[in-house]
Amino acid sequence: MFVRTQRLTLRPGWPEDAPALARAIDHEAVVRNLSRVPWPYSIEAAETFLAHWTDTRFLVFEHQGGSVALIGCVGIDSAGDEQHELGYWFTPSAWGKGYATEAGRGVLAAARASGIRRVTSRHAVDNPASGHVLRKLGFQPTGRVEPIWSKGRGCEMACIGFELDLDADDCRSGPEPRLAA
Protein backbone atom coordinates (compact mmCIF):
# COMPACT_ATOMS: atom_id res chain seq x y z
CA MET A 1 0.00 0.00 0.00
CA PHE A 2 1.06 3.56 -0.73
CA VAL A 3 -0.18 6.66 1.10
CA ARG A 4 0.04 10.12 -0.42
CA THR A 5 -0.38 13.26 1.68
CA GLN A 6 0.00 16.89 0.70
CA ARG A 7 3.82 16.86 1.02
CA LEU A 8 4.73 13.21 1.58
CA THR A 9 4.65 9.79 -0.01
CA LEU A 10 4.59 6.78 2.31
CA ARG A 11 5.54 3.52 0.65
CA PRO A 12 7.03 0.12 1.44
CA GLY A 13 10.78 -0.16 1.79
CA TRP A 14 12.74 -1.88 -0.96
CA PRO A 15 16.28 -3.34 -0.84
CA GLU A 16 17.64 -0.50 -2.98
CA ASP A 17 16.52 1.97 -0.27
CA ALA A 18 19.19 0.68 2.15
CA PRO A 19 21.83 3.41 1.49
CA ALA A 20 19.32 6.29 1.79
CA LEU A 21 17.75 4.68 4.86
CA ALA A 22 21.13 4.31 6.57
CA ARG A 23 22.00 7.97 5.82
CA ALA A 24 18.64 9.27 7.06
CA ILE A 25 18.58 7.42 10.40
CA ASP A 26 22.30 7.46 11.23
CA HIS A 27 22.12 10.35 13.69
CA GLU A 28 22.60 9.78 17.40
CA ALA A 29 19.85 12.32 18.13
CA VAL A 30 17.40 10.09 16.20
CA VAL A 31 18.52 6.65 17.36
CA ARG A 32 18.62 7.57 21.07
CA ASN A 33 14.81 7.96 21.05
CA LEU A 34 14.15 4.53 19.53
CA SER A 35 14.07 1.18 21.28
CA ARG A 36 15.11 -1.34 18.62
CA VAL A 37 17.66 0.59 16.55
CA PRO A 38 21.40 0.13 17.11
CA TRP A 39 23.93 2.95 17.27
CA PRO A 40 25.88 3.50 15.15
CA TYR A 41 23.52 2.48 12.34
CA SER A 42 25.13 0.55 9.49
CA ILE A 43 24.15 -0.26 5.92
CA GLU A 44 23.86 -3.90 7.08
CA ALA A 45 21.30 -2.82 9.71
CA ALA A 46 19.33 -1.04 6.98
CA GLU A 47 19.44 -4.13 4.75
CA THR A 48 18.23 -6.35 7.60
CA PHE A 49 15.44 -3.92 8.49
CA LEU A 50 14.25 -3.80 4.87
CA ALA A 51 14.39 -7.61 4.56
CA HIS A 52 11.85 -7.93 7.41
CA TRP A 53 9.29 -5.44 6.11
CA THR A 54 5.64 -5.48 7.24
CA ASP A 55 2.46 -4.31 5.51
CA THR A 56 1.87 -1.59 8.08
CA ARG A 57 5.29 0.07 7.89
CA PHE A 58 6.24 2.84 5.46
CA LEU A 59 9.30 4.80 4.44
CA VAL A 60 8.47 8.50 4.29
CA PHE A 61 9.56 10.56 1.30
CA GLU A 62 9.29 14.32 1.02
CA HIS A 63 8.23 15.47 -2.44
CA GLN A 64 8.91 19.19 -2.59
CA GLY A 65 10.06 21.27 -5.54
CA GLY A 66 10.37 18.32 -7.91
CA SER A 67 12.80 16.37 -5.73
CA VAL A 68 12.10 13.32 -3.59
CA ALA A 69 14.08 12.49 -0.45
CA LEU A 70 13.78 9.77 2.18
CA ILE A 71 13.22 11.61 5.45
CA GLY A 72 11.90 8.97 7.86
CA CYS A 73 9.86 5.93 8.64
CA VAL A 74 6.44 5.43 10.22
CA GLY A 75 4.56 2.26 10.96
CA ILE A 76 2.34 0.21 13.16
CA ASP A 77 4.00 -2.94 14.45
CA SER A 78 3.61 -5.28 17.36
CA ALA A 79 5.83 -4.39 20.31
CA GLY A 80 5.89 -6.36 23.53
CA ASP A 81 2.30 -6.98 24.60
CA GLU A 82 0.91 -4.40 22.19
CA GLN A 83 -0.44 -5.70 18.90
CA HIS A 84 -0.62 -2.32 17.14
CA GLU A 85 1.94 0.25 18.23
CA LEU A 86 2.68 3.39 16.23
CA GLY A 87 6.37 4.18 15.87
CA TYR A 88 8.19 6.75 13.79
CA TRP A 89 11.44 8.59 13.29
CA PHE A 90 12.56 11.45 11.06
CA THR A 91 15.98 12.65 10.05
CA PRO A 92 16.98 15.91 11.83
CA SER A 93 16.64 18.08 8.71
CA ALA A 94 12.91 17.15 8.66
CA TRP A 95 12.24 18.12 12.29
CA GLY A 96 9.88 20.98 13.09
CA LYS A 97 8.07 20.93 9.73
CA GLY A 98 4.97 18.95 10.73
CA TYR A 99 6.02 15.85 8.79
CA ALA A 100 5.60 13.46 11.74
CA THR A 101 2.01 14.57 12.22
CA GLU A 102 1.28 14.42 8.49
CA ALA A 103 2.82 10.96 8.11
CA GLY A 104 1.12 9.79 11.31
CA ARG A 105 -2.27 10.77 9.92
CA GLY A 106 -1.46 8.85 6.77
CA VAL A 107 -0.46 5.64 8.52
CA LEU A 108 -3.45 5.87 10.89
CA ALA A 109 -5.78 6.21 7.86
CA ALA A 110 -4.17 3.07 6.39
CA ALA A 111 -4.58 1.26 9.72
CA ARG A 112 -8.24 2.26 9.93
CA ALA A 113 -8.80 1.07 6.34
CA SER A 114 -7.27 -2.31 7.20
CA GLY A 115 -9.57 -2.79 10.20
CA ILE A 116 -7.28 -1.80 13.07
CA ARG A 117 -9.33 -0.09 15.78
CA ARG A 118 -6.92 0.56 18.68
CA VAL A 119 -3.33 1.80 18.45
CA THR A 120 -0.85 2.47 21.23
CA SER A 121 2.37 4.47 21.19
CA ARG A 122 4.95 5.82 23.59
CA HIS A 123 7.74 8.34 23.71
CA ALA A 124 10.84 8.84 25.80
CA VAL A 125 10.25 11.20 28.72
CA ASP A 126 13.15 13.35 27.50
CA ASN A 127 11.61 13.65 24.01
CA PRO A 128 8.52 15.84 24.59
CA ALA A 129 8.30 16.78 20.89
CA SER A 130 7.16 13.24 20.14
CA GLY A 131 4.46 13.53 22.81
CA HIS A 132 3.26 16.72 21.11
CA VAL A 133 2.93 14.83 17.80
CA LEU A 134 0.97 12.01 19.47
CA ARG A 135 -1.45 14.48 21.06
CA LYS A 136 -1.99 16.23 17.69
CA LEU A 137 -2.85 12.80 16.24
CA GLY A 138 -5.51 12.32 18.93
CA PHE A 139 -3.61 9.94 21.22
CA GLN A 140 -4.41 10.15 24.92
CA PRO A 141 -1.88 9.52 27.71
CA THR A 142 -2.47 6.25 29.57
CA GLY A 143 -0.91 7.53 32.78
CA ARG A 144 1.78 4.83 32.61
CA VAL A 145 5.50 5.51 32.52
CA GLU A 146 7.53 2.38 31.84
CA PRO A 147 11.22 1.65 31.34
CA ILE A 148 11.98 0.42 27.80
CA TRP A 149 15.38 -0.90 26.69
CA SER A 150 16.97 1.33 24.05
CA LYS A 151 19.58 -0.32 21.83
CA GLY A 152 20.80 3.11 20.74
CA ARG A 153 21.32 4.35 24.30
CA GLY A 154 22.51 1.01 25.61
CA CYS A 155 20.27 1.41 28.66
CA GLU A 156 16.65 1.73 29.68
CA MET A 157 14.73 4.91 28.94
CA ALA A 158 11.55 5.99 30.71
CA CYS A 159 8.64 6.10 28.24
CA ILE A 160 5.18 7.63 28.54
CA GLY A 161 2.34 5.46 27.18
CA PHE A 162 -0.44 6.65 24.86
CA GLU A 163 -3.45 5.04 23.19
CA LEU A 164 -5.88 5.92 20.42
CA ASP A 165 -9.32 4.65 19.46
CA LEU A 166 -9.39 4.89 15.65
CA ASP A 167 -13.18 5.11 15.64
CA ALA A 168 -13.04 8.38 17.61
CA ASP A 169 -13.63 11.59 15.69
CA ASP A 170 -10.64 13.43 17.23
CA CYS A 171 -8.07 11.35 15.30
CA ARG A 172 -9.46 12.36 11.91
CA SER A 173 -8.46 16.03 11.86
CA GLY A 174 -6.50 17.31 8.91
CA PRO A 175 -6.84 16.52 5.20
CA GLU A 176 -7.60 12.87 4.47
CA PRO A 177 -4.60 11.10 2.90
CA ARG A 178 -5.02 9.17 -0.36
CA LEU A 179 -4.45 5.41 -0.10
CA ALA A 180 -3.41 3.23 -3.02
CA ALA A 181 -2.72 -0.50 -3.20
N, C-alpha and C positions, 0 to 999 in steps of 0.2 A: 504494500500500500504506500502511496505517496500522499503527502499533505502539502497544500500550497496556502500560504498566508500572504498578507499584503507585501511583506519584505523577505519572506523566507520560503525555502523548499525543504521539507522533511522527507527523507527517503531512506531505504535500507542501505546498509553499508556493504560495499563490495571489496574484494581483495585489493584492487588497485587503489583504494582509498587509504591504505595503510600509511604511506609517507605523509600525506596531508593530515591524517588523524594524529600521528605521532607528533608532528609539529604543533598542532593546535592544542593538544592537552599537555605537552611537556613543559609545564610551568609549575613550580612548586606552589605558588599561590592558588592554583586550580586543584592540584592533586591532594593537598593537605585537607581539603574539605570533602573528600570522597572516601568511602570505606574500602572499596575493593581494588583500587588502582595503585600500582606500585610507583615508587619514586626512586631514582629517575625512571622515566617512561621510555621504553625502547621501541624500535620498529618491530621487534619480535612480539612485544606485548600488544601492539596494534594489530598485527597479523593474527594472533591468538584470539583477541577480542572479536575481530571481524569473522573468524571461522566459527564462532559460537553465537551467531546472530539470532535474534528472536523476532517474531512478527510484530511485537509492540515496542520496538526500539527503532530510533531514527537518527541518522546523522542530520545535522542542521546546516544548511547552506544559505548564506546571505546572497541575494541577487539584487545588487544595487548598481546603477550606472553601467549596465551591460556586462559586468563581471560577476563571477560566482566564486565564493570562497567558503570552505568548510570552517565553521566558527564554533561548533559544539555538538552535543549529543543530548537527546532527551528520550526517555522511554519509561515504560511501565513493566517492571520485572518482579518476580518473586524475590523476597529478601527475608530470611529468617522465617518467622511465623506468618508473615504477610504475603498474601497471594498476589496483590496488585499494589506495588509501591512505585510512585513516581520518583525518578531520579533525573538529574540533568547536570551538565557542566557547560561552560562557555569559555573560550579563550579570552585572556584579559583585554584584548583590543575590542571585544564585543560587549564588555561590561558597561552598564549604565545607559544602554540604548533601548531597553524594553524588549530585547530579543527573548529573554528567558520567559517572560510572561506570554509573549506572542507564540512561541514554540510550545509552551505548556498548554495554552488553549487548543492548539492544533492536535497535540497528542491526546488530550482529554476528549476532544471531539471524536477522534479515531477510537478511543477506548469505549466511549458511549455507543458508537455505531457497531462495535463488536460485542456488545452486550455486557460490558463491565459496568457494575453499578456502584461499587465502593472502592476508593483508592486512598492509600495512606502515603505519607511522605515524612521526612524529617530533615532537620538541618543542624549543623554544629552550632552550639551555643555562641561561639565566637565568630559566626558568620550570619549576622542579622539580616543582611541583604537578601539572603535566600528565604528567610522567614517572611520578608516583605513580599517577595514574589508569590509564595504560597498563599498568603492572605489575599493578594490581588486575584488569584485563581479561584478563590472561594473556600480554600481549606480552612478548617477550624483547629485550633490547638487542642490536643487531647488532655493536656495537663501532666503528661508524663515526660520526664527527662531521663534518658537511659544512656549508659556508656556503650559505645559502639567501637569496635576495633577499626583503626584506620591504617591500611597498609602504607599509605603515603607518609603518615606521621610516625609510624612505628610504635604507636601507643593507642590507648583508648581516647576517644573524644566524647564529651557529653553532647547528646543530641536531643532536641525538642521534637516530640511527635505531633503529627497533624493527620487529619482525615477529611475526606470529602465524599459526600453523597452526590453521585453524578445525576441523579434525578432532580436535585434541588435547582431552583431557578438562579441562585446567586453565582453558580459556576459557569453561566452561559453568557456573561457580559463580554462585549467586544464583538468585532465582525466575525461571522461564522467562517471557519477555514473550509477550503474545498478539498474533498477527499477523492482519491482516484486509486483504483486497483492496479 
